[in-house]
Amino acid sequence: MPANLPPEAKAKLARYSEARSIEEKIRALEEFLSVAPKHKGAENLLLWARRRLAELREELEAERRKRRSVGGGGPRIFFEKEGAGQVVVVGPPNAGKSLLVHRLTGARTRVADYPFSTTQPQPGMLRYQDIYFQLIDTPPLTREAPQYASRVAGLARNADAVIVVVSLEDDPVRQYEEVRDLLAEHGVLIERPRGTVRVERGGATGVEVVLRGRILDGTVSDVERLLASYRIYRARVLIEGEVTLDDVEMAIFRSTVWRPTIVLANKVDLPGARDAYRRIYDYLAARREKSVWLLPVSARTGLNLDRVGELVFRRLNIVRVYTKQPNGEPSRTPLVLPRGSTVLDVARRIHSDLAEYFLYARVWGPSAKYPGEKVGPDHVVEDGDVVEIHARR
């Protein structure tokens, strides 16, 4: 059930939601924590508030350092997406992340035998057939170094997928759980949740609840009353799957995202690694955690590294489509689109005018019944299709 906060505490949280500057948000959270009840029902909200306060203080200090620095420079904690998808590589200290990223991409990552050799994110490009994926090596995720957690989670939130690297030299289940829990505490899930909630503030009038699932312990009216208690009277609430009112309450203050995840169990070449790999394999199987994919690898010997690109491609659920002009040759560089895209999506990706004046398309490849099949705008393309768009002039 929701935290059941007294009116004064809810007013402080409402002030946080309405705040615009970092300083205002910090003051609002400090005031909330000073009056919030310490009962069990408020535990999750209090935990979030303390972590968010720490993140805001770190952001404020980073801004001050940037203003003080000559030229306003500083380390990058955000990377524009490049290639067919961006994948953030995370893991505990000494799991072998940096060596893996170096072996997969050739990036100049810092590789060492001691913990925390990587303190800044480092990008590299992984080639898979005729496309590239952007991999980003990150500082270690561990409770021993909480200063990195919010930065790494921020990168994961922006990415299209996550690779978790665990070492078979140590207990891989413990490593996986720590990484999973740290990311979840910052609103990034690597295991597919049973349901999600997104609260979009604003709108014409009232609270609109879009229900694509069910609320386990309440009704739409309960959601409306919950938002009103935080002085939110205009919003769109999107609910998918199975959620609770507690999920709705947390979504008011922190958005949660799920990212498709691959676990690379590294150092499979070491003695005892097979037994360690069996532990994490059995652990995921026992929990029926099919949303997380697992692959044993060795960054040192290169075992199974040639399979990573294909796994990323499948994990991102994308297709490659090659375009051609009438009487021309197919393009060498494909368009990359989400699986389930149509030829109209292909036209739209090339140019908005092609979509607006679309007449028909001809398709060669897996989705065509025969070479050069004439199709309409709703035809769904498959990986490897060649598409020729015809539009009104």
C-alpha positions in Angstrom: 0.0 0.0 0.0 1.1 3.7 -0.4 3.2 5.3 2.2 0.3 6.9 4.0 2.2 10.1 4.7 0.8 12.9 6.9 -0.3 16.1 5.0 2.8 18.0 6.0 5.1 15.4 4.5 3.1 15.1 1.3 3.2 18.9 1.0 7.0 18.8 1.2 7.2 16.1 -1.5 4.8 18.1 -3.7 7.2 21.1 -3.3 10.0 18.8 -4.5 8.0 17.9 -7.6 7.3 21.5 -8.4 10.9 22.7 -7.8 12.9 23.8 -10.8 16.4 24.2 -9.6 18.7 21.7 -7.9 18.9 23.9 -4.8 15.1 24.0 -4.5 14.9 20.3 -4.9 17.5 19.7 -2.2 15.8 22.0 0.3 12.4 20.3 -0.4 13.8 16.8 0.2 15.7 17.9 3.3 12.4 19.3 4.7 10.5 16.1 3.7 13.0 13.9 5.5 12.8 16.0 8.6 9.1 15.5 9.0 8.5 12.1 7.3 7.3 9.2 9.5 9.6 6.3 10.0 7.0 3.6 9.9 7.4 0.5 7.6 5.0 1.7 5.0 7.2 4.7 4.2 10.5 2.7 3.9 10.6 2.7 0.1 9.8 6.4 -0.2 12.4 7.3 2.5 15.0 5.2 0.8 14.4 6.9 -2.5 14.4 10.4 -0.9 17.8 9.8 0.8 19.4 8.4 -2.4 17.9 11.2 -4.6 19.2 13.8 -2.1 22.7 12.4 -2.3 22.5 12.4 -6.1 21.3 16.0 -6.2 24.1 17.1 -3.9 26.6 15.4 -6.1 25.0 17.1 -9.2 25.2 20.5 -7.4 28.9 20.0 -6.5 29.7 18.9 -10.1 28.0 22.1 -11.4 30.0 24.2 -9.0 33.3 22.4 -10.0 32.4 23.0 -13.7 31.8 26.7 -13.1 35.1 27.0 -11.2 37.1 25.1 -13.8 38.9 27.0 -16.6 36.9 26.6 -19.8 34.1 24.7 -18.0 35.4 21.3 -18.9 35.0 18.0 -17.0 34.5 14.3 -17.5 31.7 13.2 -19.8 28.9 11.3 -18.2 26.6 11.3 -21.2 27.3 9.9 -24.7 25.3 10.6 -27.9 24.1 7.4 -29.4 26.0 6.1 -32.4 25.6 3.0 -34.6 22.6 0.6 -34.5 22.3 0.8 -30.7 23.9 1.9 -27.5 24.8 -0.8 -24.9 26.2 0.1 -21.4 28.6 -2.4 -20.0 28.4 -2.7 -16.1 29.7 -4.9 -13.4 31.6 -5.2 -10.1 35.3 -4.4 -9.7 37.8 -6.7 -11.5 35.1 -8.6 -13.4 37.0 -7.9 -16.6 34.7 -5.3 -18.2 37.4 -3.1 -19.6 39.3 -6.0 -21.2 36.1 -7.3 -22.7 35.2 -3.9 -24.2 38.8 -3.5 -25.5 38.7 -7.0 -27.1 35.3 -6.4 -28.6 35.8 -2.9 -29.9 39.5 -2.0 -29.8 38.7 1.0 -27.5 41.5 2.2 -25.4 40.0 1.2 -22.1 42.1 1.2 -19.0 42.9 -2.5 -18.1 44.5 -3.4 -14.8 44.5 -6.1 -12.1 43.4 -3.8 -9.3 39.9 -2.5 -8.5 38.6 0.9 -9.8 41.1 1.2 -12.6 38.1 2.5 -14.7 36.8 5.8 -13.2 35.3 7.4 -16.4 33.1 5.9 -19.1 34.8 4.9 -22.3 32.9 4.2 -25.6 33.9 1.8 -28.4 32.2 0.4 -31.5 31.4 -3.3 -31.8 31.1 -4.5 -35.4 28.4 -7.1 -36.2 28.3 -8.0 -39.9 27.5 -4.7 -41.7 26.4 -2.6 -38.6 28.0 -1.3 -35.4 26.9 -1.2 -31.8 28.2 1.4 -29.4 29.5 -0.2 -26.2 30.3 2.0 -23.2 32.7 0.8 -20.5 31.8 2.2 -17.1 33.2 2.5 -13.5 32.5 -0.4 -11.3 29.1 -0.9 -9.6 29.5 -1.8 -6.0 28.2 -0.6 -2.6 31.8 0.1 -1.7 31.9 3.0 -4.2 28.4 4.5 -4.2 29.7 7.7 -5.9 29.6 5.8 -9.2 26.2 4.2 -9.0 24.0 7.2 -10.1 26.4 8.0 -13.0 26.4 4.4 -14.3 22.6 4.1 -13.8 22.2 7.3 -15.7 24.1 5.9 -18.6 22.1 2.7 -18.5 18.8 4.6 -18.4 19.8 6.4 -21.7 21.1 3.2 -23.4 19.1 0.7 -25.5 20.4 -2.4 -23.6 22.8 -3.4 -20.8 25.6 -5.9 -20.6 26.4 -7.1 -17.0 29.8 -8.7 -16.6 30.4 -11.0 -13.7 33.5 -12.9 -12.8 33.5 -16.7 -12.5 36.6 -16.3 -10.3 34.2 -15.2 -7.5 30.5 -15.9 -6.7 28.7 -14.8 -9.8 25.2 -14.9 -8.2 26.3 -12.4 -5.5 27.8 -10.1 -8.1 24.7 -10.2 -10.3 22.4 -9.5 -7.4 24.4 -6.5 -6.2 24.5 -5.0 -9.7 20.8 -5.7 -10.3 19.8 -4.2 -6.9 22.0 -1.1 -7.3 20.6 -0.3 -10.7 17.1 -0.9 -9.5 17.6 1.5 -6.6 18.3 4.2 -9.2 15.3 3.3 -11.3 16.9 1.0 -13.9 15.6 -2.6 -14.1 17.4 -5.4 -15.8 14.8 -8.0 -15.1 11.5 -7.4 -16.9 9.0 -6.2 -14.3 5.4 -7.6 -14.0 4.2 -4.0 -14.7 5.2 -0.4 -15.3 3.8 3.0 -14.5 4.6 6.3 -16.1 3.2 9.6 -14.9 3.2 12.4 -17.4 2.3 15.7 -15.8 0.2 18.3 -17.5 -2.6 17.9 -20.0 -5.9 19.7 -20.7 -8.0 18.7 -17.8 -8.0 16.2 -14.9 -6.2 13.0 -14.5 -6.3 10.4 -17.3 -5.5 6.8 -16.4 -4.6 4.7 -19.4 -4.9 1.1 -18.1 -3.3 -1.7 -20.1 -3.3 -4.2 -17.4 -4.7 -4.1 -13.8 -4.1 -2.4 -10.4 -3.7 -5.2 -7.9 -4.8 -3.4 -4.8 -7.0 -0.5 -6.0 -9.0 1.2 -8.7 -8.6 4.1 -11.2 -10.4 6.2 -8.6 -7.7 5.3 -6.0 -5.0 6.5 -8.5 -6.8 9.8 -9.0 -7.1 10.3 -5.2 -3.5 9.4 -4.7 -2.3 12.0 -7.3 -4.6 14.6 -5.8 -3.1 14.0 -2.4 0.2 15.2 -3.9 -1.5 18.2 -5.5 -1.4 16.7 -9.0 -4.6 17.5 -10.7 -3.6 17.2 -14.4 -1.7 14.2 -15.6 -1.7 11.2 -17.8 -0.9 7.9 -16.0 0.1 5.0 -18.3 -0.2 1.6 -16.6 1.0 -1.6 -18.3 0.9 -5.1 -16.8 0.2 -5.7 -13.1 1.0 -2.8 -10.7 0.2 -1.7 -7.1 -0.7 1.7 -5.7 2.8 1.7 -4.2 4.2 1.5 -7.8 2.0 4.4 -8.8 3.2 6.5 -5.8 6.9 5.8 -6.6 6.3 6.7 -10.3 5.2 10.2 -9.2 8.7 10.9 -8.1 10.9 8.5 -9.9 10.5 7.0 -13.4 11.5 3.4 -13.7 12.8 1.9 -17.0 13.5 -1.7 -18.0 16.5 -2.4 -20.2 17.1 -5.7 -22.1 20.1 -7.3 -20.5 22.8 -9.9 -21.4 25.0 -11.3 -18.6 28.5 -12.2 -19.7 30.0 -14.7 -17.2 33.7 -13.9 -17.7 36.9 -15.9 -17.0 35.3 -19.2 -17.9 38.9 -20.3 -18.7 39.9 -20.4 -15.0 39.9 -23.5 -12.8 36.6 -24.0 -11.1 34.8 -21.7 -13.5 32.4 -24.4 -14.8 30.9 -24.9 -11.3 30.6 -21.2 -10.8 28.8 -20.8 -14.2 26.4 -23.6 -13.3 25.5 -21.7 -10.1 24.4 -18.6 -12.0 22.8 -20.6 -14.7 20.7 -22.6 -12.2 20.0 -19.4 -10.3 18.4 -17.7 -13.3 16.6 -20.9 -14.3 15.1 -21.5 -10.9 13.7 -17.9 -10.9 12.4 -18.5 -14.4 14.2 -15.3 -15.4 14.0 -15.6 -19.1 14.3 -11.8 -19.7 18.0 -12.0 -18.8 20.3 -13.8 -21.3 23.4 -15.5 -20.2 26.7 -16.3 -22.1 30.0 -17.7 -20.7 33.0 -15.9 -22.1 36.7 -15.4 -21.6 38.1 -11.9 -22.4 41.6 -13.4 -22.0 41.3 -16.3 -24.5 38.5 -14.7 -26.7 36.1 -17.7 -26.1 32.5 -16.8 -27.3 33.4 -13.2 -28.0 32.4 -13.7 -31.6 28.8 -14.4 -30.3 28.3 -11.2 -28.5 27.4 -9.1 -31.5 24.7 -11.5 -32.6 23.3 -11.6 -29.0 23.2 -7.8 -28.9 21.5 -7.7 -32.3 18.8 -10.2 -31.1 18.5 -8.5 -27.7 17.7 -5.2 -29.3 15.0 -6.8 -31.4 15.9 -4.9 -34.6 16.0 -5.5 -38.3 18.2 -4.3 -41.2 16.5 -3.1 -44.3 18.3 -2.2 -47.5 16.8 0.5 -49.8 17.2 0.8 -53.5 16.2 3.2 -56.3 14.1 1.8 -59.2 16.5 0.0 -61.6 19.3 0.6 -59.1 21.4 -1.5 -56.8 20.6 -2.0 -53.1 22.3 0.2 -50.6 25.3 -1.2 -48.8 24.5 0.4 -45.6 21.2 -0.7 -44.1 18.5 1.2 -42.2 18.1 -0.2 -38.7 14.5 -0.3 -37.4 12.6 -2.0 -34.6 11.3 -5.4 -35.4 7.7 -5.1 -36.6 8.3 -2.0 -38.7 6.4 -1.5 -41.9 7.5 -0.2 -45.3 5.8 3.1 -44.4 8.3 3.3 -41.5 11.1 2.7 -44.0 9.8 5.5 -46.2 9.5 7.8 -43.2 13.1 7.0 -42.1 14.3 7.9 -45.6 12.4 11.2 -45.9 9.0 12.5 -44.6 7.9 13.3 -48.2 8.3 9.7 -49.2 5.9 8.7 -46.4 3.4 11.5 -47.2 3.3 10.7 -50.9 3.7 7.0 -50.6 2.1 4.9 -53.4 3.5 1.4 -53.0 6.7 -0.5 -52.4 8.5 -3.5 -54.0 10.2 -5.9 -51.6 12.8 -8.6 -52.1 13.9 -10.8 -49.2 12.5 -12.8 -46.3 9.1 -10.9 -46.0 8.3 -11.1 -49.7 6.2 -13.9 -51.1 8.2 -13.6 -54.3 11.0 -11.3 -55.5 9.9 -7.8 -56.1 6.5 -8.3 -54.5 4.3 -5.1 -54.7 3.1 -4.3 -51.2 1.1 -1.6 -49.4 2.2 0.7 -46.5 1.3 -1.8 -43.8 3.6 -4.6 -45.0 5.9 -5.7 -42.2 9.6 -5.9 -43.1 12.0 -8.6 -42.0 15.8 -8.6 -41.4 17.6 -8.5 -44.8 14.7 -7.1 -46.9 15.4 -4.9 -49.8 12.8 -2.2 -50.2 12.1 0.1 -53.2 9.7 2.9 -52.4 7.4 4.4 -55.1 5.7 7.8 -54.3 3.7 10.4 -56.1 5.8 13.1 -57.6 
